[in-house]
Each structure stands twice: as C-alpha cells, then as structure tokens.
Amino acid sequence: MADSARVRFTLPRRLRLQQSRDFARARQRGERIAQGCLVANWLKLPQGDSSQVGVITSRKVGAAVVRSRARRLLREAFRLSQHDLKGPVAMVLVARPSIATKPFDVVVRDYVAALRRGGLLP
C-alpha cells in the first residue's frame, strides 16, 4: 500500500485542545452534562471549523497508567463519533474516577448518551 493511500486512524494534534485558555473557555461559556464515567463540556464553534477535544483526568482517577488509559478511551470515543456531530464544537471531557474500571464499550455508551442528551447527536 502506498503512503498516500494509507488510512490514518489517529486523532491529529489540530483536533486537540492544547491551551489552558481553550479549556477554560469551553468549561466556563459552554454547556455541561454529566453522564456515567465522564462529564462533557462543549462550546459550539462557527460552521467550517473542525471539532476539537481536550481531556482532563485528575489524580482522583488513579495512578498515571490509569489516567493515561482514561485519556486514550475518551479521545477514541470522540474520534469515532466526531463526524456524526451536528456541528463543530470545542469539547472538554472530564474523566470521573469510575472510568478506571470501565471497559471501552461502556465509556463509548456514556459518551454517546451525554452527546444525545446535549443535542449534539441526531
């Protein structure tokens, strides 16, 4: 398979919130829904922009390995459903301590339920 035909399954850096002011803006001015093992905060962006995601995991979630797994799970849930969103959003996902024992399918179910409750998914 040629390099140009290779499909990329990563979440590029341009789709990640990286600066603390972007996190703060989404959490303060945006909407919020808590569902299961996560809290979703989002701020709608103008049409034509790309949706972005940022993940917060506190030490209450667990050790570094557990926090890293939680971040990977939440980013992957976003990556899989980003094209189904009604419009572009800047989303901040906050992991709750219960995520440490959840399998991936439960995390995705909680994520999709939060988005549906918030009106971001059809």
Rosetta silent file (secondary structure, phi, psi, omega in degrees, C-alpha in Angstrom):
SEQUENCE: MADSARVRFTLPRRLRLQQSRDFARARQRGERIAQGCLVANWLKLPQGDSSQVGVITSRKVGAAVVRSRARRLLREAFRLSQHDLKGPVAMVLVARPSIATKPFDVVVRDYVAALRRGGLLP
SCORE:     score description
SCORE:     0.000 S_00000001
   1 L     0.000  130.558  179.775    0.000    0.000    0.000 S_00000001
   2 L   -71.240  154.617 -179.909    1.385    3.380   -0.986 S_00000001
   3 H   -60.150  -36.099 -177.559    1.901    6.064    1.659 S_00000001
   4 H   -71.276  -23.014 -178.985   -0.642    8.359    0.003 S_00000001
   5 H   -94.394   -2.257 -177.781   -3.335    5.652    0.143 S_00000001
   6 L   -70.280  132.333  177.980   -2.691    4.809    3.796 S_00000001
   7 L   -87.676  133.437 -179.363   -5.634    5.444    6.090 S_00000001
   8 L  -102.363  130.629 -178.693   -4.751    7.226    9.330 S_00000001
   9 L  -109.793   20.703 -179.830   -6.596    6.250   12.474 S_00000001
  10 L   -94.483  168.625  172.786   -5.035    8.828   14.758 S_00000001
  11 L  -104.032  104.529 -174.891   -6.503   11.982   16.206 S_00000001
  12 L   -59.979  155.645 -179.153   -4.316   14.754   14.752 S_00000001
  13 H   -59.330  -32.160 -178.310   -2.958   17.461   17.044 S_00000001
  14 H   -67.224  -15.712  178.285   -5.032   20.132   15.304 S_00000001
  15 H   -97.802    8.346  178.523   -8.164   18.382   16.620 S_00000001
  16 E  -111.624  136.994  171.696   -6.961   18.535   20.240 S_00000001
  17 L   -73.662  132.771 -175.960   -7.410   21.446   22.610 S_00000001
  18 L  -124.333  -26.428 -176.172   -3.959   22.276   23.915 S_00000001
  19 L   -97.989  143.898 -176.071   -4.007   25.663   25.597 S_00000001
  20 H   -62.252  -30.194  178.553   -5.476   26.223   29.025 S_00000001
  21 H   -66.833  -31.548  177.026   -7.464   29.231   27.816 S_00000001
  22 H   -70.214  -39.663  175.639   -9.298   26.996   25.313 S_00000001
  23 H   -61.953  -48.110 -177.229  -10.149   24.534   28.086 S_00000001
  24 H   -62.760  -41.175 -179.458  -11.318   27.372   30.339 S_00000001
  25 H   -62.100  -45.660 -179.380  -13.442   28.956   27.597 S_00000001
  26 H   -66.265  -36.754 -178.280  -15.273   25.696   26.856 S_00000001
  27 H   -77.051  -32.836 -176.550  -15.852   24.980   30.546 S_00000001
  28 H   -87.745  -42.458 -175.247  -16.995   28.499   31.503 S_00000001
  29 H   -96.155  -15.752 -174.287  -19.005   29.633   28.470 S_00000001
  30 L   -90.075 -169.762  178.532  -20.172   26.288   27.168 S_00000001
  31 E   -99.650  163.463 -173.701  -22.752   23.738   28.175 S_00000001
  32 E  -142.759  137.159  173.579  -22.207   20.805   30.547 S_00000001
  33 E  -141.516  132.136  174.614  -23.645   17.329   31.002 S_00000001
  34 E  -100.749  132.293 -178.892  -22.530   14.622   33.440 S_00000001
  35 E  -148.239  115.346  175.138  -23.145   11.057   32.322 S_00000001
  36 L    57.807 -116.540 -173.139  -21.773    7.906   33.919 S_00000001
  37 L   -93.596   12.850 -178.514  -17.992    7.943   33.970 S_00000001
  38 E  -149.254  163.114  171.901  -17.491   11.359   32.346 S_00000001
  39 E  -123.613  127.364 -179.673  -18.506   14.994   32.285 S_00000001
  40 E  -107.340  126.780  173.677  -18.822   16.627   28.862 S_00000001
  41 E  -118.796  135.593  179.000  -18.377   20.381   28.426 S_00000001
  42 E  -146.843  154.539  177.902  -18.718   21.899   24.974 S_00000001
  43 E  -132.042  123.912 -178.850  -18.815   25.209   23.196 S_00000001
  44 E   -68.053  140.751 -179.998  -20.290   25.437   19.703 S_00000001
  45 L  -109.333  161.462  177.780  -17.894   26.702   17.027 S_00000001
  46 L   -63.292  150.341  177.189  -18.665   28.527   13.764 S_00000001
  47 L   -58.852  144.003 -178.454  -19.540   26.400   10.728 S_00000001
  48 L    98.593  -21.708  175.608  -16.462   25.462    8.729 S_00000001
  49 L   -79.515  164.646  175.026  -14.276   24.899   11.804 S_00000001
  50 L   -97.115  146.014  174.779  -13.217   21.434   12.908 S_00000001
  51 L   -67.997  145.297  179.026  -14.386   19.928   16.169 S_00000001
  52 E  -129.890  154.627 -179.823  -11.704   19.740   18.837 S_00000001
  53 E  -133.981  145.492  172.115  -11.390   17.734   22.032 S_00000001
  54 E  -134.818  145.047 -176.533   -9.477   18.105   25.255 S_00000001
  55 E  -123.273  135.252  177.779   -9.402   15.585   28.097 S_00000001
  56 E  -117.629  127.879  174.814   -8.933   16.238   31.805 S_00000001
  57 L  -131.882  118.375  179.831   -8.010   13.466   34.224 S_00000001
  58 L   -87.435  172.535  179.121   -7.299   14.337   37.838 S_00000001
  59 L   -69.221  -15.158  176.232   -5.293   12.250   40.272 S_00000001
  60 L   -65.344  -23.096  179.801   -8.568   11.079   41.797 S_00000001
  61 L   -68.210  -37.063  179.135   -8.951    8.842   38.724 S_00000001
  62 L   151.629 -164.647  179.607   -5.896    6.805   39.682 S_00000001
  63 L   -68.222  173.760 -175.723   -2.206    6.341   39.043 S_00000001
  64 H   -56.813  -40.123 -179.911   -0.519    7.664   35.886 S_00000001
  65 H   -63.514  -41.279 -179.874   -1.185    4.472   33.935 S_00000001
  66 H   -68.602  -41.423  178.647   -4.894    4.605   34.771 S_00000001
  67 H   -65.041  -39.769  178.070   -5.139    8.304   33.881 S_00000001
  68 H   -63.727  -41.634  177.622   -3.411    7.692   30.557 S_00000001
  69 H   -62.711  -42.121  178.811   -5.836    4.868   29.744 S_00000001
  70 H   -60.981  -43.215  178.023   -8.779    7.124   30.611 S_00000001
  71 H   -62.819  -43.522  178.790   -7.459    9.819   28.255 S_00000001
  72 H   -61.787  -43.745 -179.892   -6.992    7.295   25.451 S_00000001
  73 H   -61.878  -45.474 -177.824  -10.518    5.919   25.918 S_00000001
  74 H   -69.222  -39.367  176.630  -12.139    9.352   25.866 S_00000001
  75 H   -64.188  -39.096  179.590  -10.137   10.558   22.861 S_00000001
  76 H   -67.480  -39.169  176.612  -11.038    7.387   20.977 S_00000001
  77 H   -60.376  -42.352  177.304  -14.744    7.800   21.787 S_00000001
  78 H   -64.593  -46.345 -176.795  -14.537   11.332   20.359 S_00000001
  79 H   -58.257  -41.377 -177.345  -12.585   10.201   17.299 S_00000001
  80 H   -69.047  -28.550 -174.506  -15.141    7.546   16.414 S_00000001
  81 H  -114.049    7.140 -175.267  -18.131    9.886   16.600 S_00000001
  82 H   -63.406  -29.800 -178.280  -16.699   13.259   15.559 S_00000001
  83 H   -82.212   -9.794  178.686  -18.199   13.058   12.063 S_00000001
  84 H   -91.189   -8.531 -178.042  -21.685   12.376   13.470 S_00000001
  85 L   -65.118  146.133  179.979  -21.865   15.657   15.408 S_00000001
  86 L   -66.256  -31.814  179.948  -24.485   18.156   14.227 S_00000001
  87 L  -157.475  169.340 -179.527  -21.933   20.958   14.141 S_00000001
  88 L   -69.923  140.239  179.758  -18.357   21.765   15.140 S_00000001
  89 E  -139.383  154.323  166.826  -17.670   22.020   18.871 S_00000001
  90 E  -100.935  113.832 -172.296  -14.776   22.564   21.244 S_00000001
  91 E  -115.459  133.833  174.144  -15.296   19.737   23.731 S_00000001
  92 E  -115.603  121.080  178.951  -13.671   19.169   27.105 S_00000001
  93 E  -106.242  126.890  179.902  -14.172   15.698   28.568 S_00000001
  94 E  -110.186  121.314 -179.879  -13.519   15.247   32.275 S_00000001
  95 E   -78.753  135.015  173.519  -12.927   11.689   33.456 S_00000001
  96 L   -93.893  158.378 -177.702  -14.602   10.623   36.673 S_00000001
  97 H   -56.690  -26.997 -178.402  -12.907    8.109   38.990 S_00000001
  98 H   -68.044  -13.244 -179.369  -15.339    5.354   37.928 S_00000001
  99 H   -67.285  -21.174 -176.377  -13.762    5.283   34.448 S_00000001
 100 H   -60.033  -30.490 -176.723  -10.830    3.308   35.860 S_00000001
 101 H  -106.445    4.297 -175.575  -12.833    0.075   35.935 S_00000001
 102 L   -90.069  138.864  171.313  -14.960    0.598   32.817 S_00000001
 103 L   -76.200  166.593 -175.394  -14.402   -1.256   29.540 S_00000001
 104 H   -58.228  -42.093 -176.660  -14.268    0.723   26.305 S_00000001
 105 H   -63.636  -33.170  177.647  -17.832   -0.065   25.207 S_00000001
 106 H   -70.904  -38.982  177.929  -19.260    1.365   28.448 S_00000001
 107 H   -62.855  -44.647  178.849  -17.194    4.540   28.055 S_00000001
 108 H   -63.466  -41.385  179.326  -18.480    4.963   24.486 S_00000001
 109 H   -61.309  -44.390  177.391  -22.048    4.327   25.630 S_00000001
 110 H   -63.399  -41.205 -179.563  -21.746    7.035   28.327 S_00000001
 111 H   -63.124  -48.582 -179.595  -20.147    9.437   25.831 S_00000001
 112 H   -65.026  -39.689  178.195  -22.854    8.933   23.195 S_00000001
 113 H   -62.343  -40.562  178.235  -25.607    9.231   25.820 S_00000001
 114 H   -63.887  -43.160 -179.974  -24.151   12.552   27.007 S_00000001
 115 H   -65.960  -38.320  177.538  -24.000   13.885   23.456 S_00000001
 116 H   -65.367  -44.209  178.000  -27.571   12.810   22.743 S_00000001
 117 H   -61.469  -33.541 -179.546  -28.824   14.452   25.946 S_00000001
 118 L   -83.887   -3.612  179.587  -26.993   17.625   24.933 S_00000001
 119 L    77.265   19.284 -179.666  -28.499   17.601   21.446 S_00000001
 120 L   -89.941  -18.684  177.810  -25.162   17.201   19.681 S_00000001
 121 L  -116.008  148.311  177.023  -26.047   13.897   18.009 S_00000001
 122 L   -67.138    0.000    0.000  -29.147   13.149   15.957 S_00000001
